[in-house]
Amino acid sequence: MIRLARTAVVAVALSTAGACVSPEDDPSNVKDLRVLAISIEPPELMADDCASALSSRAIYTSEVTLTALIADPKGNDRQLRYELLACADPTDRNCSDAGDRTVLANGLTPAGELALQIRPGALTLSSGTPLLQRVVDIDDFHGFGGIRMPLVLHLFRGNERIYAQKLMVFNCRMFPEMTANTNPVIPGLRENGNPWGADALMTLQGSGRFNLSPEDFTNLEESYVVPGFDLTPVHLRESWKLSWHTDLGTISPTETGGVDLGGQESRQMVEWKPSGGPEQDVDFWVVARDGRGGESWLKRRAHYSP
């Protein structure tokens, strides 16, 4: 018998004016303002039991750290306005329904990493309804398998606007073996088999093959348990997906990892193809997603000459 389990879904959805990825663009090439990833630490808040009332689960009001990875290669260190929104409906990618949203933070930020301390589980709508309860009320599963609250980062400057959505996961321990998720952490990166440290400025030259690969992280992919629809435990294991980005040239494939329908994992290796141009520094970003809400990234810089 096949058991179905509801697992966490994370989305970074972009809606922009003048900063979008059109069909003819390569998503690995970062040429304008973009949110590449959003991480929450911890990525999941898990109550000790599922029998207690939602309002009594104190861990749900814990503080978490939301960090957004913002790229703006043509911005010249400009300041961007931002607001962080929370809303009830995951299909509302812009948190556009004023009655179902609230503002967590706003201000100015440059590109790079924007880190915010927030308590999304403690939010209340203007109607007086706890936002978390509203999320459960409109969820088709009514919180079974985890509650997913949409958090939306809105970046804007002039006529440029970006909305990036991240789902904050709240869960409860239905079985003793269930544990809260942790973020995936890529242990390192290699270029043509050579270690590429975080503080190293790699020198790359010419148009030859530049193969990039992560250090092996197989033993870091977590086993976890979720409830099946027949209320029995379903044992699963993560298979991380990596997305690859650069501000010069392209990376192929743009995404690696994960498991296909035949159960085969894709090879975690890509090729960077420079697009010529003058001698310059090049940024690379590698984002890891574990498929159930966990997310993190590596950044590396190289000096390239044609």
Summary of the structure (lengths in Angstrom):
residues: 306
radius of gyration: 20.4
end to end distance: 57.3
largest distance: 63.0
contacts: 937
relative contact order: 0.20
helix: 8%
strand: 45%
